[in-house]
Each structure stands twice: as structure tokens, then as C-alpha cells.
Amino acid sequence: MTKINLETLGRLSVAKRGDLGVRAAAQKIGISAATLSRVERGYLPDLETFRKICRWLNLDSGQVLGLTPTKPSSIPQVTVHFKKAPTLTPATAQALGQMVLAAHRAWLLTEDEG
């Protein structure tokens, strides 16, 4: 089984829509056809588009991002989102996101100690 991540999101979308056209699939998802086409070509979607595509594909967005599930709690949550920029590669965006999440986890540990 192929690991589900941001790079495979577009391929999963192509597979799910099958013979359904890009416009029809995009309408079902609630995004523009141009946006779906870009995602299917490997571009990173914005956070809202990512959420909609994951919901359409019946995927846990945390699984796609490689996050481990945690039980609900009152711990403050953090979300990382980068706007599409031609100089930001998917690998760099993923690394920066992981760095922000690691900093958040470290902050939570210091909160527990204090």
C-alpha cells in the first residue's frame, strides 16, 4: 500500500474521480476546477482546500500529514499553513510545518513543568 501524504494526494484524487471530469469532481468537492487540477498535478493546496479534498477522499488529514492521532484534550492546538509560493517546495513546507509542530510540543512540555 502506498503511503498517503501530500505528494500522493493528487494521485488519490485522480483515482477517485475516475471518469468524472475535473469540473464535476471539483464541484462535488466545493473547490474550483483549476484548483483541483493544480492539486492533481502535485501542487500543495491551501488549508481549506486540503480539508475539503481529504473529506471527499474520506481521509484523515492528520494521517496525510503523518501525524499520530491523539485523544481529545484541552491542550491548545496548533495548525501550520503556508501560502503557495514558487520558491517553497513541498519538502520544505513539510519540514517547516514539522519544525513549528515540534516547537509547539516543546512549549507544551515546558508548560507541564511550570
C-alpha positions, 0 to 999 in steps of 0.5 A: 500500500502506498503511503498517503501524504501530500505528494500522493494526494493528487494521485488519490484524487485522480483515482477517485474521480475516475471518469468524472471530469475535473469540473464535476469532481471539483464541484462535488468537492466545493473547490474550483476546477483549476484548483483541483487540477493544480492539486492533481498535478502535485501542487500543495493546496491551501488549508481549506482546500486540503480539508475539503479534498481529504473529506471527499477522499474520506481521509484523515488529514492528520494521517496525510500529514503523518501525524499520530492521532491523539485523544481529545484534550484541552491542550491548545492546538496548533495548525501550520499553513503556508501560502503557495509560493514558487520558491517553497517546495513541498519538502520544505513546507513539510519540514517547516510545518514539522519544525513549528509542530515540534516547537509547539510540543516543546512549549507544551512540555515546558508548560507541564513543568511550570 
